[in-house]
Amino acid sequence: MTRRTDTRRTDTHPDLTRPDVGAALFSTWHMGTPERQKQAVEAIAHTWERRPWPADDLLGYHVYTGHDGETLMHHSQWASESAYEAFMLHPTAASPRAHRQERNDEIDTAVPGIERVALDRYRYYRGEERAACDQRVPGLIVTVRIDFEPGAAERRRDWIDLLLRTAPGPVAHRGLISAHFHLSTDGTHVLNYAEWDTSQAYDKALTVPVDEEWERVRTYPGVRGFTGRRYDHALGLVPQ
């Protein structure tokens, strides 16, 4: 008898504002080429869909292909950081951690040489949310990492608040569907996950002249720099 899977693929983008998400994790894999990006997405889908959902406290898992043709971004939503820790650190051989390694081994066999670059943990703070009547499907995901100087962790919330009340700028552009600001749990940076309707709309927003108000955001005390990346949503996996 075939075991019934409780893992389901979805084309729906994640809801970054879910109130039951206590920990948002983002990680990056370096794949090297667009072909390997595609192969890895297919391997992840194949591996996960043939197995039961790995943990009750894992609420969703999404994979994105970078426009650089080399990277994958992974976003997982957990009920709490302690739930993720329990999933990772359970000591027995039959633990969920063993099942996780089994999945990784199968993916690595299908696409050898994956470089797992980084894993960062976040808590959602606030954002520019879409209107209830806005039914647009994002055509582009942009992440911007804003690094802060050592000792400036407490300035991060004030910086986000300042940005969201400042206009004009990319955050006020009509091509923007939503923008979601996350605080890294290590205190070093902010991650903005923004949904745009098209790449063209984002490019147009970048041409908005920088005025005095927007310059205050860019030069806010404690801000070290900005790193932006563009992605397409490639795969969503959720419990049945």
N, C-alpha and C positions, 0 to 999 in steps of 0.2 A: 504494500500500500504506500503510495506517494505521500510524503509529509506535506501538509498544507503550509504554504509560506504565509507569514504575516507581515511581509515587507512589500510595499507598493511604490511603484514609480509615479511621479507626478510632474507635470509641466508648470504647476503653480509656483510662483516665487515665494520665498519664506516671508512670513509676517514678522518683521523685526520688533514689533511692539507687543508681542504676545505676553500677557501678564504672568503666565506660568513659566516663562523662561527666566531662570535664575543665573545662568552662565552661558555666555556666547563665546564660542571658540572659533578662531580663524587660523588656518594653517596654509602653508604654501609648499607645493612640490615643483621642482625644476625638471622639465621634461625634454627640453632641448629643441624640439621641432613641432610644428602643427600636427604632423602625422602621429607622433608619439602622444601628444595631447589627446587626440581622438581615440587612439588605442587604449589609453589609460581610462578614459571615461567609459568606454565600452566594457573594459575589464572590471571596473568598479560596479557597474550596473549588473553585469553577469554574476559577479561574486555575491553581491548583496541580495539580488532577487531570488537566488536559489537557497537562501538561508532565512531562518526566522529573524525577526527584528531583535537586535542584540541586547537591548536593555529598556525596561519600562520608562526610565527617567531620561532616555534620549528621545527628544520630541521631533527632531527632523535633522536631515543631513543633505546638504546641497553642494554641488560641484560646479565650478566656473572655469572657462577657458580664457586665458589672458590674451589680449590683443597683441602682445609681444610675440606670440607664437611659441612660447617656451614654457609658460607656467600654468599650473592649475592652482586655484584657490578652493579651499574646503571650508564650509561653514556648518558647524553643528550646534544645535540648540539643546541645552540640558536643563533639567529642572533645578539643579543646583550644582555648584562646583564640587561639593562633597560627593554627590552622586557620580560625577565624572571620576573623581579620585577613587571611589570604591570600585568602579568599573575597571580602572587601570591597575590598581594595586592589590586586588584580591590575591591572596597567596597560594591558593590551591591549584593543582594542575588542571582541574576541570572548570576553572574560573572563566568569567567573561573575557579576561585579559588573554587567555589561551585562544578563545574564539576570535578575538581581534587579530592576534598574530596569524592565525590560520587564514583569515581573509587577506591580510597583507601579503602573506606568502604566495597566495594564489594570484594576486594582482602583480606581484613582482615576477612571478614565473611567466605571466602573459606579456609583461612589459619590463624587461630587465633594465637595471641601471637607474631607477627612479631616485632622485636626490630629494629627500625630505628636509626642507630648508629650515622651517620655523613653525612653532605653534604658539599663539598668543591667546590669553584669556581676558575676557572683557565682561563688564556689566553695562547694561544699557542705561543711558542717562536721559536723553530727551532728543527731540528731532522736529523736523518740518514734515508733518504728516500729510498724506494726500486727502483731498476732500472726499466726503462720502459718495459723491456723485461721479468721481473720477474713476473710470473703468479702464484706463490705458494699461496695456501690458508693457512693462519696461523693455526697451530695445537695447539698453546699455546699462551696465552697472559700473560705477566709478567708486573706487575706494581711495581715500586720502588719509594718510597717516601723518599726524601732527606731533612731532617730537618736542618734548619740553626739557628744559635744563634740569639737572639734578636739584632736588629740593623744591621744585616748582609744581609738585603734584596737586597741591591745593588750589592752584590757579586755573586748573583745567576747566572746572565747571563755570567759572567766571568768563573764561575765554569763549566757551560754547554759547553762553547766554549773550555775550556781546555780539558774536557772529550772527545769531538768529534774529537780533533786533536791528542789524545793520543792513542797509540797502543803499545803492544797488550792489550787485555782485552776483556770482553764479548761483548762490542760494536763493535769490529772488527771481531767477529766470523762469519764464513760463514753461520751458521745456523740461523743467525739473518736476518729477512726480513726487518724490519724497527724499528726505535726507535724515539719516539716523546716526546719532553720535554715541559712541561707546567709550568708556573709560577703561584703559588697561589696568588689570589688577596689580601690576607691578609698579604703577604710578608714573611710568615713563612717557606715556603718549595717549593721544586720542585717536580713534578710528572713526571716520565718517564713511558710512555705506550709503551711497546715493543712487536712486533709481531715476534714469532719464528716458524720455520717450525714444530718442534717436541719438546716434553719435553726432549727427549734424547739429542738433540742438545744443549739445554740450560744447561743440567747437564754437558755435556762435556765442554762447555764454562767456567763453574765455576771452572774447574780444571786447567785453564790456570794459570801458576805461576805469582805471583804479582812481577813486576819489579819496578825499581825506579820511572819510569814515572807514572805508575799506582798508586803507593803509594802516589804520589803527589796529585792525584785526591781524593783518600780516606781520606787524612789528610789535605785537603785544609782548610785554615783559615776560620772559621765561620761555617763549617759543623759540625753538632751535631751527625748525625747518619743516617743509612739507614734501611728502612723496606720494604722487598720484599714480594709479594704475587703472586700466580699463579691462572689463571682463564681459563675457556673455554667459548667461545662465545656461548650463549644459545638462544638468541632471538634478532631479530632486527625488529623495527617497524618504518615505514616511511610514509609520506603522499603520497596518490595515485597520 
